[in-house]
Amino acid sequence: MSKYTGILLLFALFGAPRFAAAQSQVIDEVAAVVGSNIILQSEIEMQYAQYLAQGNKANEDFKCYILQQQLTQKLLAQQAAIDSIEVGESEVDDNINSRLRYMSSQAGGQERLERFLNRSLLQYKEEMRPSVYEQLKANKMQQNIVADIDVTPLEVKRYFESLDKDSLPYFNTEVEVGELVVYPKLTREEKQQYRDRAEDLRKQVADGTDFATVARLYSQDPGSAPYGGDLGFNTRDGFVKEFSAVAFRLKPGELSPVFESEFGFHFLEVLERRGEEVRTRHILVQIKPTAASLERAKKDIDSIHNLIVTNKLDFYTAATLHSDNKETKYNGGMLLNMENQQSRTTLIPADKLDASVFTAIDTLQPGAYSRPAQFTDQTGKTGYRFTYLKSRTAPHQANLEQDFAKIKEAALQDKINRKLSEWFENRRQTTYIDINEEYYNCNDLKIWLKNKEGALAQQ
């Protein structure tokens, strides 16, 4: 795939606000012109500084790559404006908030990030807004260009036959794995201590203690606690139903009663309402399993396992009816290859499996089940599960019979790349593009420079 067809920058997560902070020694100038838009040298320098801040070695050629990506973005964004493609303020806010949460976690907290940026996050957020808005418009435009592209089985076959047989990829062992999970369910009496804790924290806030301070100190939601419990703007679909029911019933400034969801006991405060969105902050007290609830869960999963291995219940039905893993139960308990979300394939490279899952299936024969065992998931939740090995594919060189789904994905991506290349070539031919002479020796920009003399101003 040619670089100029990619709009997602490796460093795009950090954005590129239109200022030259920390670059005051650079006299700003125009790096390039695309139609009626300009790309400032300060934008290139800022993104290069962020590249270095991530621990990368100094590499002046990377500035060529930055400019190439900026040119791509400008072309897409200009066409998006012509095609009346819109990006909502809420989309921009959500994107910026996501970036800032990631940046804060990488920097070791909000205060350290603000010291690094030499500005408040509120100020930085506003400086990022124009660039993020343009990025999102460009992304939507690119999606529109390739939205209707698909490949037929015949096209997949022709694509495979066109490949150099000596350079076909070699696939390591792949497996199809399912799992059935049972988490402990506590009785009302067993949950009471956690409700009492949430009620005590709510009383502190109601009596005047700062909500954000209590959230940072005591909330057990690791995603929002460092931000004072702030969850940003969300629609109803952005929350679990119990949370939505409370959040969209309150007015700004109101504090909710304590309520329960699958995550534990919460209370929340509505900060702002904006159309069909609400900005909230909350405090969570997680529910921990008791010894009695764990024993009940073990008996349940042992019973389900026995029904399956004695052929009284098939695995797919059992997982759909009884598994507590919401990510797999509607796939009949089967794990999906998360690196292949578009094709949603169940074939997973064995070396990409979670270590505990790999251990559970390592000695199994296809069609067999592991014994139920206690485990702790990535969120810290404890439960019981057993694993099903549906198939194991030996290492092999790519072929249509075994790897049709992978080859189809590659054929589709090839078709998308060719479509994007054609689109960009047409736009370069009909758009005025002028690049500063400083970048004339950039290999990444050769294709943008070759039509310079014949470019037409269409803006």
Protein Blocks (a to p, Z undefined) as FASTA:
>chain_A
ZZklpmbdfklmnopadbfehilmpccddfbdehjbccdfklmmmmmmmmmmnopacdfk
lmmmmmmmmmmmmmmmmmmmmnopacdfklmmmmmmmmmmmmmmmnopaklmmmmnopaf
klmmmmmmmmmmmmmmmmmmmmmmmmmgccdfklmmmmmmmpcfklgccddddddddddd
ddddddfklmmmmmmmmmmmmmmmmnopafklmmmmmpccfklmmnnopabjadfklpcf
klmmmmmmpcehiacdddddfkbccddddfbdchjaccdddddddddddfklmmmmmmmm
mmmmmmmmnopacfklmmmmmpcbfklmmnnopacdfklmmnopabdcfklpcfklmmmm
mmpcehiacdddddddfkopacddddddfbdcddddddfklmmmmmmmmmmmmmmmmmmm
mmmmmmmmmpccdddfklmmpmklmmmmmmmmmpccfZZ
